[in-house]
């Protein structure tokens, strides 16, 4: 499961106490100039899948006994590599657009620890 698997939800969970449904996207790709455009298209496609998933309430099939009334939605993108300025601008734009739909977009840089 990764950003390259556009039709798969990488992970989903919920927090009852915070009324929050959390979904993760795992992105292992870099942002080298020669692949940046294709990478951005993959991120956009993956986010569109997640938005469809939320709008069609598919999460209720995963958690049929949970009452999601009043829940907020959070999509967290975990990047393995530093993101480009283009990606940062895009994510800020998406965050602003989705804020009115009760959907929060966050992103973070994964820090790898190598066992020695």
Secondary structure per residue as TSV (DSSP state, phi and psi in degrees):
chain	resnum	aa	ss	phi	psi
A	1	X	-	360.0	127.8
A	2	X	-	-168.6	177.6
A	3	X	T	-58.0	-26.5
A	4	X	T	-74.3	-16.3
A	5	X	-	-97.9	79.8
A	6	X	T	-63.5	-24.8
A	7	X	T	-99.0	11.4
A	8	X	S	-116.8	135.1
A	9	X	-	-82.4	120.8
A	10	X	-	-67.6	-45.8
A	11	X	E	-159.6	153.1
A	12	X	E	-146.8	139.9
A	13	X	E	-153.7	174.5
A	14	X	E	-144.0	155.4
A	15	X	E	-119.8	111.5
A	16	X	T	-63.0	-46.9
A	17	X	T	-64.2	-27.6
A	18	X	T	-104.4	2.4
A	19	X	T	47.5	60.4
A	20	X	E	-138.3	128.1
A	21	X	E	-101.7	125.9
A	22	X	E	-118.1	131.9
A	23	X	E	-127.3	142.5
A	24	X	E	-116.4	145.9
A	25	X	E	-119.0	130.5
A	26	X	E	-106.6	121.2
A	27	X	E	-118.4	111.9
A	28	X	-	-101.5	0.2
A	29	X	-	-88.0	154.2
A	30	X	-	-89.6	179.1
A	31	X	-	-119.9	36.3
A	32	X	-	-59.3	147.3
A	33	X	T	-53.3	-39.5
A	34	X	T	-70.9	-18.0
A	35	X	T	-119.2	0.5
A	36	X	H	-58.0	-45.2
A	37	X	H	-60.4	-49.7
A	38	X	H	-61.1	-38.4
A	39	X	H	-63.5	-43.3
A	40	X	H	-63.2	-38.9
A	41	X	H	-63.3	-40.1
A	42	X	H	-62.7	-42.7
A	43	X	H	-62.4	-45.4
A	44	X	H	-61.8	-45.4
A	45	X	H	-61.2	-43.2
A	46	X	H	-64.4	-44.6
A	47	X	H	-62.2	-39.7
A	48	X	H	-61.9	-38.1
A	49	X	H	-62.6	-44.5
A	50	X	H	-63.7	-39.7
A	51	X	H	-66.8	-39.9
A	52	X	H	-60.7	-45.1
A	53	X	H	-57.0	-44.9
A	54	X	H	-69.3	-47.8
A	55	X	H	-64.1	-31.9
A	56	X	T	-91.2	2.2
A	57	X	T	56.8	38.2
A	58	X	T	-63.8	-25.7
A	59	X	H	-61.7	-23.3
A	60	X	H	-68.6	-21.4
A	61	X	H	-76.0	-30.4
A	62	X	H	-77.2	-38.9
A	63	X	S	-123.8	71.7
A	64	X	T	-67.2	-20.7
A	65	X	T	-93.8	0.0
A	66	X	-	-95.0	132.0
A	67	X	-	-89.8	108.6
A	68	X	-	-88.9	13.3
A	69	X	T	-59.5	127.3
A	70	X	T	82.8	4.0
A	71	X	-	-76.7	147.7
A	72	X	E	-101.6	162.7
A	73	X	E	-122.2	136.7
A	74	X	E	-132.3	129.1
A	75	X	E	-112.0	122.6
A	76	X	E	-113.6	124.6
A	77	X	E	-101.4	123.9
A	78	X	E	-105.1	112.6
A	79	X	E	-95.9	136.2
A	80	X	S	-77.9	-30.9
A	81	X	S	-118.3	162.5
A	82	X	-	-59.5	143.2
A	83	X	-	-91.8	156.4
A	84	X	-	-81.3	165.8
A	85	X	H	-63.4	-36.8
A	86	X	H	-61.3	-45.1
A	87	X	H	-64.2	-43.1
A	88	X	H	-59.9	-44.9
A	89	X	H	-61.7	-42.5
A	90	X	H	-63.0	-47.2
A	91	X	H	-64.1	-38.6
A	92	X	H	-64.2	-38.3
A	93	X	H	-64.0	-46.4
A	94	X	H	-62.6	-43.3
A	95	X	H	-56.9	-45.7
A	96	X	H	-63.9	-43.9
A	97	X	H	-64.3	-39.1
A	98	X	H	-85.7	-11.8
A	99	X	G	-59.9	-31.5
A	100	X	G	-77.2	-10.7
A	101	X	G	-103.0	14.2
A	102	X	T	67.2	27.7
A	103	X	E	-120.5	126.8
A	104	X	E	-106.6	135.3
A	105	X	E	-111.3	127.7
A	106	X	E	-130.2	159.4
A	107	X	E	-145.6	155.3
A	108	X	E	-149.3	160.7
A	109	X	E	-101.0	123.3
A	110	X	-	-74.1	130.7
A	111	X	-	-100.6	117.8
A	112	X	-	-86.2	139.2
A	113	X	-	-113.5	126.5
A	114	X	-	-97.8	124.3
A	115	X	-	-71.4	135.1
A	116	X	-	-112.7	360.0
